[in-house]
Amino acid sequence: MFDEADQLPDMTALQSDCVIDATLLQGQPLPVALERISTTRSHTVEAEQKAAARVMLEILAEPVGYASVGLDGDGNARLHHRLPARLLKKVSNRASTVFLSATLSHNGKFDNFRHAMGLDAASSLSASIEPERHGALDFVLHAHEVETDDWFAATVQCIQSAQRPTLVVTPSHDLTERLLAAVGAQADLLIRAGAWAGLDTPTRWRTVVIPRVPFGAPVVVDGEAVTSYLDAKVTASRRMRQAIGRGLRTPDAVCTVVVLDARVSKLGRFVPERFAANWSARQVFEEGARQELVLSAAERDPGLRKAALKHYGTTCQHAGCDVSQAHLLDVHHRHPVSEGVRRTTLKDVTVLCANHHRQAQFEMKLTQPLPADVTSVTTGK
C-alpha cells in the first residue's frame, strides 16, 4: 500500500539527481563520456556523478519503457526516470496486484498509472473507490484565459472574498509568490504550490481556490518530449481530483471549490461521482460572440419550392413518413446544387421532411465520385 502513490512515477528528486553537467562530458559522445565518468578514479568527479553515469549506461544498454537517457537543452546528460525503484515493478507487475484508489484512476481505469509505472498487469479486482457520503461540495467556475490581467485580477478577488479558511492550490512557486504579494499573508489563508498532494493539516478548508489547471510540465530529452499532452491531461485530471479532496477531509466537511481556468472543460471526468451533477450545473459555455463571415451560396430559384409542393403534394416523399405540414418540408435536389449552374426540372427534386432531407444529403455525399485530381484514398487505423 502506498500513500500519495500517484507521485511515484514522477519523483522530482530522482529526475533532478540523475543529471551530469555538460562540462564533465567534455564534448565526447554520450556513451563514451558516461563510461569514462563511471570508471574514473579522479577525485574531481563526485561519487554521485559516477553512480548516475553507471545507471545511465545500464539504461542505454537495456532500454526500458519507463526511463529515458539523453542530452537536455543545456547539453547536460539527463536521466528521466518514471519509476523510482525497479524493485517496485518486480513486486507489482503481476495479475495478483490489486489497486484500490479514489485518485489514481482516470475515467475509472488504472491504465495511465500502470503505463507510467511500467506495469504490464494488474488484477481485474482493481477499482476506483469513493464513499457514497463524505462531506458536501459546491462549485464556482470562472472560465478565464489564464495568464491574462483579467484572470489574475479575478483570482485575487476570489481569494479576498472567499469564505475562510481558504486554501489556494497553485501549480508553481512563481504564481504562489505573485498571489501572496497581491493579497498579503493572512492567518486563515494558505497559498501553496502542489497542495493537491502531500498536504495534511488539521484545518477544515471552507474554500479551495484553483487558479489554473495543474497540467504536468513537459519533459524534453534529446530534443524529444518524453511526456505527451495526453499524459499531462491525465495528470491534471488526477491533481484536480486531489485538490478537490483537500476540502473533504472529514465526513461533515462543507467546502466551495472555485476554478478560474477555462481549460478545465477539456479534462473530462474528475469530480467525484456524487458531486458530478452539481459540477455539470456550474460549467460555462461561452456563446453569442459576433463574427463577420463572407459566404458563398448557390443560387436557388424561389419558384421551385412552390412548384415542387404543388407537384408532389405537402407530404414527405420518404416511404413511411407522414409529415404533412408544408412549413416542415424541404425541397431536396437529387443532384447537389453545388455542382454548378443547371436547368432543374421537377424530376430532379423531391419533397422531404427536414430529418429525411439531412439523411438524403448524407447518403448522397457517400456516393459522390472522387474529384478528377484524386486517384485514391487510403484509410489508416
C-alpha positions, 0 to 999 in steps of 0.5 A: 500500500502506498500513500500519495502513490500517484507521485511515484512515477514522477519523483522530482528528486530522482529526475533532478539527481540523475543529471551530469553537467555538460562540462564533465562530458567534455564534448565526447559522445554520450556513451563514451563520456558516461563510461569514462565518468563511471570508471574514473578514479579522479577525485574531481568527479563526485561519487554521485556523478559516477553512480548516475553515469553507471545507471545511465549506461545500464539504461542505454544498454537495456532500454526500458519503457519507463526511463529515458537517457539523453542530452537536455537543452543545456547539453547536460546528460539527463536521466528521466526516470518514471519509476523510482525503484525497479524493485517496485515493478518486480513486486507489482507487475503481476495479475495478483496486484490489486489497486484500490484508489479514489485518485489514481484512476482516470475515467475509472481505469488504472491504465495511465498509472500502470503505463507510467509505472511500467506495469504490464498487469494488474488484477481485474479486482482493481477499482476506483473507490469513493464513499457514497457520503463524505462531506458536501461540495459546491462549485464556482467556475470562472472560465478565464484565459489564464495568464491574462490581467483579467484572470489574475485580477479575478483570482485575487478577488476570489481569494479576498472574498472567499469564505475562510479558511481558504486554501489556494492550490497553485501549480508553481512557486512563481504564481504562489509568490505573485498571489501572496504579494497581491493579497498579503499573508493572512492567518486563515489563508494558505497559498501553496504550490502542489497542495493537491498532494502531500498536504495534511493539516488539521484545518477544515478548508471552507474554500479551495481556490484553483487558479489554473489547471495543474497540467504536468510540465513537459519533459524534453530529452534529446530534443524529444518530449518524453511526456505527451499532452495526453499524459499531462491531461491525465495528470491534471485530471488526477491533481484536480481530483486531489485538490478537490479532496483537500476540502473533504477531509472529514465526513461533515466537511462543507467546502466551495471549490472555485476554478478560474481556468477555462481549460478545465472543460477539456479534462473530462471526468474528475469530480467525484461521482456524487458531486458530478451533477452539481459540477455539470450545473456550474460549467460555462459555455461561452456563446453569442460572440459576433463574427463577420463571415463572407459566404458563398451560396448557390443560387436557388430559384424561389419558384421551385419550392412552390412548384415542387409542393404543388407537384408532389403534394405537402407530404414527405416523399420518404416511404413511411413518413407522414409529415404533412405540414408544408412549413416542415418540408424541404425541397431536396435536389437529387443532384447537389446544387453545388455542382454548378449552374443547371436547368432543374426540372421537377424530376430532379427534386423531391419533397422531404421532411427536414430529418429525411432531407439531412439523411438524403444529403448524407447518403448522397455525399457517400456516393459522390465520385472522387474529384478528377485530381484524386486517384485514391484514398487510403484509410489508416487505423 
